[in-house]
Amino acid sequence: MNIFKITTLTLLIISFASCKRDYADSPAKAPTNISASSSFTSSAFASSGIANFPLLIFPNFTATFSETVTWKIELVGQTSHATKTLSGTSSFLDASNSTWYGNHDGLYFFETGEMVTANLIISGKAGVFATTTLTITEEVDNKTATPTFMLVNPYSNFESTGGFSAQFSVFVNGGPDQPVYMPQSDTIAAPEGKQYMHLEGTSKEANGFFVGGLQSRMNPSANAYFFPTTWTDPTKIYLNIYVRGIDQLPTNNFPYAMLNFECHEDDNLNLSTVTNCSYYANKPASTGKDNFCPSSEDSWVFKIPIRHTGWQLFSCKYSDLLPSEDFANGGFGNRKLEPQKVCRVQFGMVSSPPFNRVAADIDFACFTYGAPFDPKK
């Protein structure tokens, strides 16, 4: 081997060794996990006891460790089965590193009145190291609108059994089937709260598609539309809804449902009447009027095929909505995305293929601005 080959090989070895050492010392490496030693001890693991999230009473946990360790606190709602994990590396627990703000990691939201079990897990120690509990006197406020969140309607988490108010009505298409509030059970739990909405039926339309659903209308006398005036960018508005799939499908139902989450725009910014809307001109005088003319203004649709199992959160950007395919129901508007003109929101269930009896469950229908709804935040 000549001197050139020896030198080149030596440089390569040095180079590889240097790269390996630099990578190991890099701040970008994985977080350090510190396991407890055999002599590890801890003071009593305790919670602050009460959580009232709307009043900003956030629970935290306390303990003093004999050494710095990596830990986790796994929270489990005893009624909702909601979960949340807090974690860190320290020699103590207190409000600075173990405060919980009421959010959750999994599908289900925590509920008012339930007890929460908190399991402390210490790295290097087998199983649950210690356990304590706390009580939620009031869950996180999931109703009040914020600059980036709003329910479709104050009742669109489906917790009220007294109806949707005058501006959130249940409608059904020509049959005895009605959307109904369903209390959660041991087999089907509501993602948020203790109730959800059940839609079921067979279409009475000539083509066998549209079954029925729910509709929320703005109050024309209020001169206000659905979204805050600042929500004008269709690339930043998201439609979000929990939909339960085909598990435990009722007898004689088929897994061919489609849920249409629709936004109806008042293109001309006028109340629709018999003089400016052919749809209402062909309806009886008792038909309730609103700002949307189905035969001449836009309907934008979020289509959710129900082929999944169990509850799932679905989100769609407003700019990705599809124009209605029905020219008699929002398919003949100006074809401009104008979220500031949304005057009506609808949840419509469709059978596809047609004439099947189909069912779907929905919960917590909401809009967000800037990002899809994320219950972890």
N, C-alpha and C positions, 0 to 999 in steps of 0.2 A: 504494500500500500504506500503510495507516494505522499509527500508532505502536504500537497494540496487537498487530497481526499481526507487525510486525518484532520486538517484544520476545518474543512467544511463540516465534517461529522461533529466535531467538537462544538462548533458554532450552533448547529442545529439542536444539539442536546441542551446547551445553555439557553437557547431561545425558548424551547419547550418548557424547560424548568422555570424560566422567568415568567412565561405566560401563566403557568399553573399557579405559581406563588401570587402573582398579581390578582388572579381571579378569586383566590381564596381570601385575599385581604380586601376585596372590593366591597363597598357599602351596598352594592346591588345584590349581594348573596341573600339566600333565604333567611328569614328571621330566626334568631337563636331560640332553641328550646332548652330550658334549664330544668332538669329533673331533680326531684327532691332526693336528698341523701337518706341513708338508713336512720339517721338521728333526727330527721325532720319532725318538728312539732308545731302546733298552731293553737292560738286561743280559740274560744268558742266562735263558731261561724253564725252570724245573726243578720237579720234584715231589719230595715227601719219600720217594717210592719204594715204600713198602709200606703196604697197608691190611689191618688185622685188626680188623674192626668189633666183634666180641664182646669183644675185649680193649681196646676204646676207643682203638685206634691208628688215628686218623683222618688221612688224607692231606691235605696242603695244597700250595700252589704258591707259588713265589717268583720275583720279578722286580722290578727298579727301573726306572721310566720316567723319561724326561727331562722330562716334563710330565704334568699331570693329564689323564686320558683316560677315556672309557667303554670297558669291555672285557667280553668274554665268554670263558668257558672251557667248551668243549663236550666232554663225556666220552662215549666210545663203547666198550662192551665188545666186544673182538674175537671172542669166542665167542658170547656171549648176544645181542649187538647192542643191549643195553640202552643208554639214553641219559640224561644228566643235564646241565643247563646251570647254571653259576654265573655271576654277573654283578655288575658294580659300576662305580663311577666313583672313581678314585684315581690316585695317582702311584706306587703300588707294589702288589705282591702278597705276602701273607704269611699266617700262620695266622689273623690277625684278620679277614681278608676273603675268604679262598679255601679254607676248610676244607670238606671233603666228608664227610658222615656216612653215606654208603652208600645213600641213597634214590635214586629214579629218576623220570623224567618220563613215560616212555612205557609201553607194555604190559609189557615184559619186565624181570625182575629181573636184577641183576648176579650173577655166579656165582663160587663159590670156585675159585681157581686160574687165573682168566683174566687176561690183560693188558688194561689199559685205556689207550686213546689219548686224550690231552688236547690239544685244539687251541685255541690262544689266538687270539682275533679282536679286533682293535683297531678301534674306530670311526674311519672315515676312511682306513683302509688296506685295500686290496683283498685278498680271499682270507684264507687262514690265515696269521697273522703268524709263529707259532712252534708247535712241537709237542714234546711229551714223553710219557713213559709211566709207568705204575705197575702194580703187581701186587697182586691181591686174594688174600691168603693165607687169609682166612676171610671169607665174605660176612656180611651182616647176619643176625642171629639171627631167623629167621622162624618159630620153633617155640615158644619159651618164652612162656608166658602172662604178661600184664601186667594191671594194673587195667582196661585198656580193650581188650584183645585176647586171643583164644585161638583156636587151631585147633579144628575140630570134634572132632578126635581127633589124637593125636601123629603119626598116619600120613596125615592127610588132605591133606598136600601131595604124597602119592603118590610119594615118593622111595624108599621101601623096597620091595624086591622079595620080601621074606621073608614077606609076609602082613601083615594089619592087627593082629595080636595076637588074643588070645582074645576081646576085647571089640570087635572091629571086623571083622565077617565079610562075605564076599562071598556074595550069594545070587542065584539065577537061577530064572526061572519056567518049569520044565518043558521045557527044551530044552538043546541042547549049547552054546549061546552063553554065554560067561562074560565079565564085566568083566575087562579085562587092563591091566597096566601097559604103557605105551608109551614107549620111549626117544625123545627128540626126534631129529629128523633135519634134513637140509638144507631140507626142504620144510615140515615142521611142527615148530616149536619150542615147548617148554613155557614158559608165562609165568614160573613160578617153578621153580628147580631144573632138572633134566635129564630128568624123566619126568612123564607125566600119565596119567590113567585113561581108557580107551576103553570105552564101553558100546555094544553093538550086538545086535540080535536082532529076532525076530518074536514077538508075544504068543501064548501057548498058552491064554490065558483064553478062555472061551466068547464073551465080548463083544469080544475082540480088542484090548483097550486096553493093559493092563499088560504090560510086557516083562520087567523085572527091574532090578537095581541093587545098591546097597550099603547096609549098615545098621550103625550103631554103637550099642551098648547100654551103659548104665551097669552096673557090677558091683553086683548087689544086696547082696552081703556087705559092700561098702564103705560102705553107707548114705550115699551121696553122689549128688547130681544133677549134670547137666552144667554149669550155670552157677555162678559164684561166688555166695555167699549174698547179696552186695550187689546183684546184677543182678536186681532185682525189677520194674523199671519197663518194661513192654512198649513204651513209646514211645521208649526209649533203646537197646534191643537191636537189632542189625542182623545179618542173615544175608548173607554175601558169598561169591561163587563165580565163578571164571572158567569160561566155557563156550565151546567152539568151535562155530561154525556150519556152514553147509552147503557150504563150499568143500571141494573134493577129497573129495566124498562117495563112499564105497565103492560098487563095482558092485552094481546091483540094490537099492540103498537109496533111500529117498524122503525128501524134506525135510519130514516131517510129525511130527518128534519133539517131545515136551514133557518137560522135566525138572522133576520135583517135588522140591523141597528141603523136607523135612518135619520138624517137631518134634512128638514124641509126649509127651503129659503124663500123669503118674501121678496122676489126679484124686483117688483115695482114699488115696494114699501107702502102698499096700500091695503086697506081692509078689502078682502075679496067679497064681492056681492053678485047678485044676479045680473047686474049691468056690466061687470068687467070680468066675469068668470063663467064660462059655459058649464063648468061642472056644477056650480050652485044653481045655475039657471034651470037645470034639469032635476033639482032636488026639491022636496017639499019645503014649505015655508018654515016648518018646525026645525029644519036642520040647522044645527049650530054653526055660525059663521066664524071664521078666523082670518088671519092674514095670508094664509097659504091657499093658492088656487092649484089644485092637483093637475088640471088640464093645461096649465100654461107657465108653471114655475118649477124650479129645480128641486129634485129630491136626490140626495147623495147617500149611498148605501155602503155599509160595512157588512159584507156577507160572511157568516160564520157557519160552515158546514158542521153538523153535529155528528162526528164520527169517532170522537174520543171517549175515553172512559173516565168517569168521575168529574169533579169540579176542575175547571181550568180558567185562568185569567187570560182574556183576549184583549189586545190593544191594537188600535189602528190610527195612523196619522190622518188628519182631515184631508190633506192633499193626496192621499192614496185611496180615498173613497171612490166608489164607482157610481156613474150616473144611473138613475133608475132606468130599467129596460121597459117599463110600462108607460106608454105615452099618455095614458089617462090618469097616472098617479106619479107626477113629478118627472116625467120623461120628456117634457117638451118645453123646458125653460131656456134661459139664455146661455146655459152651459159654462157659467163662470163660477169658480169657487169663491163664495162670498160669506164666510162664516159670521160676519157681523149682521147678516140678515136672517139667521136661523130663527124661525118663529114657531117651529113644531118639531118634536122628536118622537119617533115611533119605534116600537119593538114589534116586528111582525114575524110570525112563524109561517113557514112555507113547507109544503111536502114536495120533495123532489127525489124520485119520480112522483107524479101526482096521484091523488085519490087514496093515499095511505093515511091511516090514523097515526099521528106522530105526537111526540111529547118532548118538552124541554123544560129545564129549570134555570132561572136566572137570578142574580143577586148583585147588589152594589154597583149599579150603573152610574158611571161618573165621567166627567171630563177633566183633563189636566192640560196644563200649558207648559211647554218647554221640554217635557219628557213624558214617557208613558207612566202610568200609575205604578209605584213601587212601594209595597207595604213594608219593606225593610227600612225605609227612610222615615 
